[in-house]
Amino acid sequence: MLFGTSGIRGVANKKLTPEFSIKLGLALGTALNGGRVIVGNDVRLSSDMLKYSFISGLLATGNEVFDAGLAPTPAIALASKYYDTGVIITASHNPPEYNGFKFWKNGIGYSEHAERKIESLFFKKRFELVNWNKLKKVRKINILGEYVDTIVGACKIRRRFDIVVDCANSVASLVVPHIFIKHNVISINSCLDGRFPGRLPEPASENLFCLKGVVMDSGADLGIAYDGDADRFVVMNNKGELIGGDILVAIFSRYYLENGRGRKVIVTTIDASYCIDDVAREYDAEVVRTKVGDVAVAREIVKRDAVFGGEPSGSFIFPDVHLAPDGPLASLKFLEILCSWDLDELVKEIPRYFLIRDSIKCGEEVKEKIMNYVRENIGSVFDGDVINVDGVRVNCKGFWVLIRPSGTEPKIRVTVEAKSEERARKILKRAKKLVGEVD
């Protein structure tokens, strides 16, 4: 398979070579059969290599290409509504040696059906090259101004904030100064550099010690950090404490259930905390859980007319604006919330559980074997209701456990939530032992 949870990912010049990239362009170009494609990329050192070989494949199959240059993923997703397909070349939160491709249509990531069609053409090499006189051109375009205007216009922020922003040396730097122009901002890791010298692209707590120091030293109201393509964001309070992704989903859910004009559905993923259900219950609302990945969340939002959707990873979707995860937009929406509610009070009001997210490294070739073993044997380890939406989740009395293969990295992910840390760690140990039993 080519596609994982969020497009295609791999190490540059190992899996993702120029040969791979041109074949992918030929496959997409053949499927589109003379379409209009917008292409953008993040700052990774391999992005130009992959982009230009990919564009060659699109051109060879008779497509017109619009090169948006460096751009956040949500900007390409938003712009894809005006083209036959949008493509972003990025590995999002993965380390610098990785890169990838993600396809968008009408503002939503490609469906599994569309991905399977590309895969079939790719592996069977059924490419349809056009005659020389049918070849089209590449046009350079700038979409960032319209993107900024769209997301700023969708938010109502009634006060000025003191903010520290960490742009991960990547494409968030191209838009964040414009969306926060009315606020007092200190920016770190804002120079574009595909080596990511300031920190790794994933905005995890272990990578944000600089942000923590600047927030505490400056007396800022909060800190905000983005991942490598700005589709994710995280928040740090004025004490330098990172607000958990599950808590953020719950906070956004509460805000939109109070202001959603009667819509009573929240969409989140199978790995999200019980606290979201607790918040929804206060509003007599329904929580719909999908497999992990923004495409699954977005499609369920459309299906259920949900008021909000989000993942604990830091991906948040605001359907009244558009249907892609959007870090800069989420930042503005969070400031909108803070105009009415105090951050510390918001966090305190969310019911608390102890949740652990862990992983076990494994090769891509053994993921299926491990997961088959888990499905066959998990009932002998945990007694509860089994859900197979994405991997295997078991809901037991007082806790749940989820074992699923990563769609972006060579790992099996193990997530556990319980009322106490002691119990959660015991459950995690049992779950990891089950995964480790596979030879």
C-alpha positions in Angstrom: 0.0 0.0 0.0 1.1 3.6 -0.7 -1.2 5.5 1.6 -1.3 5.5 5.4 -3.4 7.4 7.9 -2.5 10.8 6.4 -1.3 10.4 2.8 2.0 8.9 1.9 5.1 9.1 4.2 8.6 7.8 3.9 12.3 8.7 4.3 13.6 10.9 1.4 15.9 9.1 -1.1 15.1 5.8 0.4 11.3 5.2 0.0 10.6 8.6 -1.5 13.0 9.0 -4.5 12.7 11.1 -7.6 11.7 7.9 -9.4 8.9 7.3 -6.9 7.8 10.9 -7.1 7.5 11.0 -10.9 5.6 7.7 -10.9 3.2 9.1 -8.3 2.7 12.2 -10.5 2.1 10.0 -13.5 -0.5 8.0 -11.6 -2.4 11.0 -10.3 -2.1 12.7 -13.7 -3.5 9.7 -15.5 -6.4 9.5 -13.0 -7.2 13.2 -13.5 -6.9 13.0 -17.3 -6.2 16.7 -18.0 -7.0 18.4 -14.7 -5.9 21.5 -12.9 -3.6 20.7 -9.9 -2.4 23.0 -7.2 0.9 21.9 -5.6 2.6 23.2 -2.4 5.3 22.1 -0.1 6.9 22.6 3.3 10.5 23.5 4.0 12.1 20.0 4.1 15.3 19.7 2.2 13.9 17.0 0.0 10.7 18.9 -0.9 12.0 20.6 -4.1 13.4 17.3 -5.3 10.1 15.5 -4.9 8.0 18.4 -6.1 9.7 19.0 -9.4 9.8 15.2 -10.2 6.1 14.9 -9.2 5.2 17.9 -11.3 6.9 16.3 -14.3 4.6 13.3 -14.0 1.6 15.6 -13.9 2.7 17.5 -16.9 3.5 14.4 -18.9 0.0 13.2 -18.5 -1.5 16.5 -19.8 -2.4 18.3 -16.6 -2.0 22.0 -15.8 0.0 22.7 -12.6 -0.3 25.7 -10.3 2.8 25.9 -8.1 1.9 27.6 -4.8 5.5 27.2 -3.4 6.0 27.1 0.3 2.6 26.9 2.0 0.9 25.4 5.1 -1.2 22.3 4.5 -4.5 24.0 5.5 -3.8 26.7 2.9 -3.5 24.1 0.1 -6.5 22.2 1.4 -8.6 25.4 1.4 -7.4 26.3 -2.1 -8.2 22.8 -3.4 -11.8 23.8 -3.7 -10.9 25.8 -6.8 -8.9 23.0 -8.5 -9.4 19.4 -9.5 -6.9 18.4 -6.8 -4.6 19.9 -4.3 -1.3 18.3 -3.3 0.9 19.2 -0.4 4.4 17.7 -0.2 5.2 17.4 3.5 5.7 14.8 6.3 3.9 17.0 8.8 5.2 16.2 12.3 7.7 13.5 11.2 11.4 14.1 11.6 13.4 16.0 9.0 14.5 13.0 7.0 10.9 12.1 6.2 8.7 13.6 3.5 5.4 12.7 2.0 2.4 13.6 -0.2 -1.2 14.3 0.7 -4.0 14.8 -1.9 -7.0 17.1 -1.4 -10.3 17.5 -3.3 -13.0 20.0 -2.4 -11.2 20.8 0.8 -11.1 17.3 2.2 -8.3 14.7 1.9 -8.7 12.0 -0.7 -11.1 9.2 0.1 -9.8 5.6 0.5 -11.5 4.8 -2.9 -9.6 7.6 -4.6 -6.4 6.5 -2.9 -6.8 2.9 -4.1 -7.3 4.1 -7.7 -4.0 6.0 -7.5 -2.3 3.0 -6.0 -3.6 0.7 -8.7 -2.2 3.0 -11.5 1.1 3.4 -9.6 1.8 -0.3 -9.1 0.5 -1.4 -12.5 2.3 1.5 -14.3 -0.8 2.2 -16.4 0.2 5.7 -17.3 -1.3 7.7 -20.2 1.2 10.1 -21.6 -0.1 12.8 -23.9 1.3 14.0 -27.3 3.8 16.8 -27.2 1.2 19.4 -28.4 -1.1 18.6 -25.5 1.5 19.4 -22.8 0.5 22.3 -20.5 2.5 24.7 -18.3 3.3 25.3 -14.7 2.0 28.6 -13.3 3.4 30.2 -10.1 0.7 31.4 -7.7 0.4 32.9 -4.2 -2.5 31.7 -2.1 -1.4 32.9 1.3 -3.1 36.2 1.3 -6.5 34.7 0.6 -5.9 32.0 3.2 -5.0 34.6 5.9 -8.0 36.7 5.1 -10.3 33.7 5.3 -9.3 32.5 8.7 -8.9 35.9 10.3 -12.4 36.9 9.0 -13.8 33.7 10.6 -12.9 34.7 14.1 -14.0 37.4 16.6 -11.3 38.3 19.0 -12.2 41.2 21.3 -9.0 41.8 23.2 -5.2 41.9 22.7 -3.1 39.0 23.9 0.5 38.6 24.7 1.6 35.4 22.9 4.8 33.4 22.3 4.7 31.4 19.1 7.0 28.6 18.0 6.7 28.1 14.2 9.1 25.1 14.0 11.3 26.8 11.4 8.6 26.0 8.9 5.7 27.3 6.9 3.7 28.5 9.9 6.2 31.4 9.8 4.7 32.6 6.5 1.2 33.3 8.0 1.4 33.6 11.8 2.8 37.2 11.7 -0.2 38.2 9.7 -2.9 36.5 11.7 -1.6 37.8 15.0 -0.8 41.4 13.7 -3.2 42.9 16.4 -1.5 41.1 19.3 1.8 41.4 21.1 3.9 38.5 19.8 7.3 37.0 20.5 8.3 34.5 17.8 10.8 31.7 18.1 12.0 29.2 15.5 10.6 31.5 12.9 13.3 31.4 10.2 12.6 28.8 7.4 15.1 25.9 7.6 14.4 22.4 6.4 16.9 21.0 8.9 14.6 22.1 11.7 17.5 23.4 13.9 15.3 24.9 16.6 13.4 21.7 17.4 11.9 18.7 15.8 8.7 19.3 13.8 6.4 17.5 16.3 5.1 20.0 18.9 5.5 17.4 21.7 6.4 18.5 25.3 10.0 17.2 25.0 10.5 19.5 22.0 9.1 22.7 23.5 11.5 23.6 26.3 12.5 26.8 24.6 8.9 27.8 24.2 8.3 27.1 27.9 11.3 29.3 28.9 10.2 32.2 26.8 6.6 32.0 28.0 7.6 32.0 31.6 10.3 34.7 31.3 8.2 37.1 29.2 5.0 36.8 31.3 3.0 36.0 28.2 -0.7 35.0 28.4 0.1 31.7 26.5 2.4 29.9 24.2 1.4 28.4 20.8 3.4 25.9 18.8 2.8 24.3 15.4 4.1 21.2 13.6 6.1 21.1 10.3 3.2 21.9 8.0 1.0 23.9 10.4 -2.0 21.6 10.4 -1.5 20.9 14.1 -1.2 23.3 17.0 -0.7 23.0 20.8 -1.2 25.5 23.6 0.9 26.2 26.7 -0.5 28.2 29.6 1.4 31.1 31.3 3.0 28.7 33.7 4.7 26.8 30.9 2.3 23.9 31.2 1.2 22.2 28.0 -2.5 21.7 27.7 -3.2 18.1 26.6 -4.7 17.5 23.2 -7.7 15.6 24.7 -8.4 18.6 26.9 -8.3 20.9 23.9 -10.8 18.8 22.1 -13.1 18.9 25.1 -12.7 22.7 25.4 -13.4 23.3 21.8 -16.4 20.9 22.0 -17.8 22.8 25.0 -17.5 26.1 23.2 -19.2 24.9 20.0 -21.9 23.0 21.8 -22.8 26.3 23.5 -22.6 28.3 20.3 -23.4 25.8 17.6 -27.0 26.9 16.8 -28.5 23.6 17.9 -26.1 21.2 16.4 -25.4 18.5 18.9 -22.7 16.2 17.4 -19.0 16.2 18.1 -16.6 14.0 16.0 -13.4 12.7 17.4 -11.2 9.6 17.0 -11.0 6.2 18.6 -8.0 7.2 20.7 -9.5 10.2 22.4 -10.3 10.5 26.1 -13.6 9.9 28.0 -13.5 13.5 29.0 -14.9 14.5 25.7 -17.9 12.3 26.3 -18.4 13.8 29.7 -18.5 17.3 28.3 -20.9 16.3 25.5 -23.2 14.6 28.1 -23.6 18.0 29.8 -25.2 19.3 26.5 -27.1 16.1 25.7 -24.9 15.8 22.7 -23.5 12.8 20.8 -19.8 12.0 20.4 -19.0 10.0 17.2 -15.7 8.3 17.0 -13.8 7.5 13.8 -10.5 5.9 13.0 -7.5 8.1 13.5 -6.9 10.7 10.7 -8.3 14.0 9.7 -10.0 12.6 6.5 -12.1 10.2 8.6 -13.0 13.0 11.0 -13.9 15.4 8.2 -16.1 13.0 6.3 -18.0 12.1 9.5 -18.4 15.8 10.2 -20.1 16.2 6.8 -22.2 13.0 7.3 -23.5 14.0 10.7 -23.6 17.8 10.3 -21.3 18.0 13.3 -20.5 21.3 14.9 -16.8 20.5 15.5 -14.3 17.7 15.1 -10.8 17.2 16.5 -8.1 14.7 17.4 -5.9 14.6 20.5 -2.9 14.9 18.2 -3.6 18.6 17.8 -5.7 18.4 14.6 -8.9 20.5 14.9 -11.5 21.0 12.2 -14.0 23.9 12.2 -16.6 23.0 9.5 -18.1 26.5 9.4 -14.8 27.7 7.9 -13.4 24.6 6.1 -12.9 20.9 6.5 -9.1 20.5 6.9 -7.2 20.5 10.2 -5.8 24.0 10.6 -3.3 25.1 13.2 -3.4 28.8 12.6 -7.2 28.8 12.5 -7.3 26.8 15.7 -5.0 29.4 17.3 -7.4 32.2 16.4 -10.4 30.2 17.6 -8.7 29.5 20.9 -8.1 33.2 21.4 -11.8 33.7 20.6 -12.6 31.3 23.4 -10.3 33.1 25.8 -12.1 36.3 25.3 -15.0 34.8 27.2 -13.4 32.2 29.5 -10.3 32.0 31.7 -7.8 29.3 30.5 -7.1 27.8 34.0 -10.8 27.7 34.7 -11.6 26.0 31.4 -9.0 23.3 32.1 -10.2 22.7 35.7 -13.8 22.2 34.5 -12.8 19.3 32.2 -13.2 15.9 34.0 -9.8 14.3 34.5 -8.5 10.8 33.7 -5.1 9.3 33.5 -4.2 8.7 29.9 -1.0 7.1 28.6 0.1 7.1 24.9 3.0 4.8 24.2 4.4 2.9 21.2 6.4 -0.1 20.2 8.7 0.0 17.2 8.1 -2.5 14.5 8.8 -2.9 10.8 6.0 -2.2 8.3 6.2 -5.8 7.1 5.1 -7.2 10.5 2.3 -4.8 11.4 -0.4 -6.9 10.0 0.9 -10.1 11.7 1.0 -8.3 15.0 -2.5 -6.9 14.7 -3.9 -10.2 13.7 -2.4 -11.8 16.8 -3.8 -9.0 19.0 -7.3 -9.4 17.6 -7.2 -13.1 18.2 -5.9 -12.9 21.8 -7.0 -9.6 23.3 -10.1 -11.2 24.8 -8.0 -13.4 27.0 -6.2 -10.4 28.4 -9.0 -7.8 28.7 -12.6 -8.5 29.4 -14.8 -5.8 27.8 -16.5 -4.6 24.6 -14.2 -4.8 21.6 -14.3 -2.1 18.9 -12.5 -2.6 15.6 -12.9 0.9 14.1 -9.2 1.4 13.9 -6.9 -1.3 15.4 -8.5 -2.9 18.5 -10.0 -0.9 21.3 -11.5 -2.7 24.4 -13.9 -0.7 26.7 -13.7 -2.3 30.1 -15.2 -1.3 33.5 -13.2 1.8 34.6 -10.7 1.9 31.7 -10.1 1.3 28.0 -7.1 0.2 26.0 -6.4 0.7 22.3 -3.8 -1.1 20.2 -3.4 0.1 16.6 -0.7 0.3 13.9 0.6 3.8 13.2 -0.3 5.1 9.8 2.7 7.4 9.5 5.6 5.6 11.3 7.0 2.1 11.8 5.3 1.7 15.2 2.4 -0.1 17.0 0.7 2.5 19.2 -0.8 1.6 22.6 -3.1 3.9 24.4 -4.6 3.4 27.8 -7.0 5.5 30.0 -8.0 4.8 33.5 -9.1 6.7 36.7 -5.6 6.4 38.3 -2.0 6.4 37.1 -1.2 3.1 38.9 -4.0 1.3 37.2 -3.2 2.8 33.8 0.4 1.7 34.0 -0.5 -1.8 34.9 -2.9 -2.0 32.0 -0.3 -0.6 29.7 2.2 -3.2 30.8 -0.3 -6.0 30.0 -1.1 -4.5 26.6 2.5 -4.1 25.6 3.3 -7.7 26.7 0.5 -8.9 24.4 2.0 -7.0 21.4 5.5 -8.2 22.3 4.4 -11.9 22.2 4.5 -11.9 18.4 7.8 -13.4 17.1 
